[in-house]
Amino acid sequence: MIRFENVGLRYDMGPEVLRDLSFEIQKKSFQFLTGPSGAGKSSLLRMLFLALKPTRGLITVLGRDVATLSRADLPSIRRRIGVVFQDFRLLDHMTTYENVALPLRVRGRSEDSYRQDVVDLIQWVGLGERLHAYPVVLSGGEKQRAAIARALIDRPDVLLADEPTGNVDPPLARRLLRLFMELNRSGTAVVIATHDLGLMEQVEARRMVLSDGRLAVYD
Ligand SMILES: Nc1ncnc2c1ncn2[C@@H]1O[C@H](COP(=O)(O)OP(=O)(O)OP(=O)(O)O)[C@@H](O)[C@H]1O
């Protein structure tokens, strides 16, 4: 579904921060992306959701070479990729419901067509009681779950989550992991970028380990 071939990345005139990355994120797969701080996880995630172009090599997303995508092509491909950012990026003046519904509203969908889906998804992530709360009153874990729901509302083929358990206690981290696994069982590919060894030990899953700009994959 997303394929990297000999991908390299450098910022400006600096050294290559990622080198010779070749791997594929397959449909319906589940993997962790890990590595020491500064190894390039965030940069790799940004390339995975098409926010950053590689300086060399080939990236194909859903069969399309990203180097040849026009600006007009980007939104339809990005919609297939859900992203949960480390800092959540919820809009402060919107409730949980409004934040989660936003991607559909931006697309011009009528509220009647999505209201129930949004409510159901918010309940699925365990935020039913917080439907009309604003981010300022949500805990870190609640914001995390609102961000997950927003990333999923448009039914992406792949979910990328950057340190999704970074702000939550171990019981909630386990709950979030179960949520990701349930999502994966229903057919969504999942990539979890994390430093959390305890989290990774809970599931047998592919590990993509970045170190010194290179990637080793353990299936
Ligand atoms: N916008 C940028 N301009 C120049 N260099 C950058 C930029 N973003 C990242 N880098 C450099 O690229 C390397 C990889 O950074 P990146 O943020 O991808 O690592 P990371 O593994 O996500 O780190 P962390 O886990 O601490 O967030 C680092 O050496 C960093 O200094």
The ligand as an ORCA input file, in Angstrom:
! r2SCAN-3c Opt
* xyz 0 1
  N      13.094     20.699      9.821
  C      14.318     20.211     10.038
  N      15.429     20.866      9.590
  C      16.670     20.372      9.785
  N      16.923     19.215     10.433
  C      15.870     18.522     10.913
  C      14.515     18.974     10.740
  N      13.682     18.071     11.330
  C      14.476     17.101     11.828
  N      15.778     17.359     11.587
  C      16.937     16.508     11.966
  O      16.704     15.204     11.446
  C      17.095     14.203     12.380
  C      15.919     13.284     12.672
  O      14.891     14.040     13.344
  P      13.443     13.455     13.693
  O      12.679     14.537     14.352
  O      12.883     12.835     12.475
  O      13.844     12.313     14.749
  P      12.915     11.471     15.740
  O      13.452     10.084     15.710
  O      11.504     11.673     15.405
  O      13.245     12.127     17.118
  P      12.288     12.172     18.424
  O      11.975     10.772     18.754
  O      13.194     12.852     19.409
  O      11.095     12.991     18.047
  C      17.632     14.932     13.604
  O      19.025     14.980     13.489
  C      17.034     16.322     13.475
  O      17.891     17.285     14.033
*
